[in-house]
């Protein structure tokens, strides 16, 4: 409704109602919500490579994947890692190569443009190690030019530096599988080469990893270690190699999830399939069959861009690197509860029951660092009992806690349309919350913060290994995960515990000089503040505290002229981008959540701050007619500087949270039109 005819509070209420209706319509009958998790075309290219390697590539599937890859090429011939990002060399190499496999001629205009960019940026020689490894699998790159990664790493005990548990869980699963692949040094020759992608003026081949690093003693030691391990890889000790291979294969098989995946994420999934196949498992083996069948559930089949993501006309398909039902369901429940949807609502009850059924009650890799800790928590995906995480667990606890207070007496609906006593639901929630809190508290790192999956996964030496030049490889504590945990403890009345106080102290120590916090799992400083400020307030911090005032000042300074907030992923690499970018629904909501937490959304008889009024106005005016918002930007982070995610539900869930909380504050949004309120509040 136009702001010229409808009062601001009415507009915001209508926007919130529309958004809630839209979100409710997206719930699955089983109780969960899940938005698409969109990344970049390397997922699709590497799926084509995997199928070619295993000998199961089909022309029709390849063409649908290729259609998606082509549609994501930019006018300059490149492919990027996020919306409106710069062309990225390795991503462009993999996309170009996948299209060659699909039959695109190298002299086609779109291929020539890509090849020119690749040569200009350093050619195949300049690609990341993981791209070199894919090339080596098909005889397009020498295995001798891939850094060392012997499978004997699996034999190192957990107390020895560089053992597999020194790596973050996502990297751990990947390197164990890749160590087996590299030990076999396979080559699946193709009917073409990629000579057109070589740099015509390559750098001195003696320049390898570490050339740009300062010649410290540690760098020199790691260079020497790589040379020694490469020599060992050429002539391994056979009994030791057999022992390592057998143990690594058992380790991999033992971590396959019920849906056929490994950790529910693409990298260890595809590498594990290759490693086990090279080790002798036929394609019809239950492990292989489960893995390949499971991958099919991660494809989004599209026709004529039915989801409005820039897919081409006709049929196409794209691969999700991961799926986020637990995360999306917890956040959806929180958003709906913030919007005033009662706990007894069928959607809330179904979602809560589904979450309770997803609780992880078995030990996983996290217990290596905390062997005496009892399990209790939630993972991100449908099936990932080996790797529950602290961030999901904190949000699930908050969601279930918001439900438990409102279902105590009357009957409420259960999943699958059946009726169950609401008191039974509440009775299930309380012990699950107790287990989760105990588990999360037990995974606090020694410095007081929380990482995502493990405690004290902080050995930074592994970042400098030559093999691992793409993405974060350790899981050290982050401000956003720690803030969500501190918020959980505060909401549960545990703000006064020593565990919570240490978490608060860690957060205060991590605040940036400009007043913001670094966002590990979301882009970037807007996300960090959006997590840290509500967490600190829930922990009992006075809104007038200096650290809070500095964060509010940062948000006010970085608000866009249109009233929203946005931040480009380039802020991870270039300080000039910090807090800069086109306004997005999710990032605007994160800023509003922080401002609301400190009382900036006003109250009865008290108008909202100008920044809040303008932010709410932007959300109202940018909403689509169906209640959703457009957000092509990538505001989620997989690996800072390398890998970004567009969570398709972020654009809906977080605006609902922000509008719900701001309206619930009872502030005077109804004193006039949206533009008039913003003007007066200023």
C-alpha positions, 0 to 999 in steps of 0.5 A: 500500500502506498505510504501516501494513503496509509499510516506508517504503523498500518503499513508495517503491520500489513507488511508483517502480515503479508510476510507471515502468510508467505512464510507459513505457506512455505512450510512442509507438511512434515513441519520443516522450512527450507529455503534454497541454499545458492552458491556458485557454479563450481558446485555444478561444474564439479558434479559434471567432473565427478560423473565423468570420473565415475563413468556415470555422466549422462548427456541430458543431465549434463546439458541441464547443468550446463544451461545453468552454468551458461546462464551465470556467465557475466557479460565480461566472460567470467563467473563470480563467486557471488552476485555482482562480484568480480570474476574469479579465476578458478571458478571461471576455469571450472565453468569453462571446462565443464562447458567443454565437457558439455560440448561447447566449442572453444571458439564460441564467443562465450568460451573465447571471452572466458579463455581470454580472462583466464589467460590474462589472470594467470591461466591454469597455473594461477588456479587454486590447489583444488582446481589443480587436483581436479585437473590432475584427475583427468591428466590435465595437470601433473600430480607432481605439481599438487602439494603433498597430502599423504593418507598417513595423516590419519595415523597421527594421534590427536595430540600431534600437530597437524593430525586430522582433528586439528582441522575444522570438521568440513576440512577434516572430512575433505582432506581424509578423502583427498589424501586417498585420491592423491595416493592413487594418482588416477588419470581419466583421459579426456578427448580434449586438452585445455592448452588454450587456458595456459598462461603464455608467459608463466611464472618461474615454476619454482615459484610455488606456495609460499612465494608471497609470504615473508621468509619466516622460520615457520614458512621455511619449515613448512616448505621443507616438510612439503618437499619431504612429503612429496618425496615420500609420496613417490616411495611410501613405506608399503606396510604403513601406506596399506595401514593408512589407506585401510584406516582412512577408508574405514574412517570415511565409511563410518561417517556416511550419513543416513541420506548418503552424504558426508556431513551434508556438504558437497566437498567431502561428499564428492571426494569420498565417493571418488576415494572409495571407488578408487579403493575398490568399491563398485558403483552398486555397493550400498555406500556408493549407491547411497552417496550417488542417490543422495546427491540427486536430492540436492539438485534444484530442477528448474524450468523457465526460471521458476524461482526467479534466480536468473536461470535460463529459459527451458530446463536447467538444474543446479546443485545445492552445496548443502541444505539448511532445514534445521537452521531455517526451521528454528529461525522461522519459528522465532520469526513467527513468534516475534510477529505474534503468532501464538505457540498453539498455531499448527505451524509452530507446533509442527515445526517444534515437534520436527525439531525435537525429532532432529535432536542429535543424541550420539557422540561425534567428532566433537567428542575428541576434544571433549570426551566426557561430554554427553551429547545434545544439540542439533545439526544444520541439515536433514541428516548429520548426526556426526556434526551437530553445531553450536550455532544451530543448537543455540537458535533451536533452543531459543525457538523451542523456548519461545514455544514452551512458554505458550503450550502448557495447558491446552491441546495443540496440533502435532506433525502429520495432522495428528493431535497431541497434548500441548503439555506433552510437547512442553514436556519434551522441550524442557529436557531437550533444552537442558541437554542442549545447554549442557552440551553447548556449555561443554564446548566453550573454548578455553578463551571463552568463545565458541566455534561452530562445531568443535572446542579449541579448534584453533591451531593456525598452523594448518592454514599455512599448509600448501594443500589448503589454499582455499577457504577456512580450515579451522573452526576458531571461536567467532563473534556471531556464534558466541553472541548467539550462545550468550543470547541463548544463555541470557534468555534462559536466565543463565546470564549470571553463570561463569560460562556466560560471563566468559562469553561476554568478556570474549565478545567485548575483547573481539569488538573492532576498533570502529565499534563493529564485530567481524561476521564469520558466518554472515556478511559481514560487520552488519551481521556481526553487530546484528548478532553481538548487540542482541546477545550482549543485551540478553546477557544483561549489558546496559544499553548505555555501555560504551561498546553498545553506543559504539556499535549503534554509532557504526550502524547509524553511520553506515545506513544507506541513503535509502534507509536500508543497510547492505554490505558487499562480501568484498568487505572481507578483503578490502576495508573500503567495502566494510559496511558498504553495499546496496540495501538488502532485506536481510542486512537491513533486518540485522541492523534493525534487530540490533537497534531494537535490542537497545531500545531504538525502536521506541515505545509507548508515546516515544517515537523510534529513532530516525535510523529505525524509522527509515529502516522499517520504511525501506522494508515496507516499501521494498516488499513484493506483493506476495509478502516476500522480498527480492535479494539476489545478493549473497549475505551468507558466508561459507568461507570468508574471502572465498565462498559465499551463500545466498540463503533464500529464506534470509530475505523473509525470515529476518525482516519478519523478526525485525518488523515483529520486534519493532512493532511489538515495542509499541513505538509511535510508528502510527504518527503519520506516513512512513516518510513523515515519521522518518523525517520527524524522527530525524 
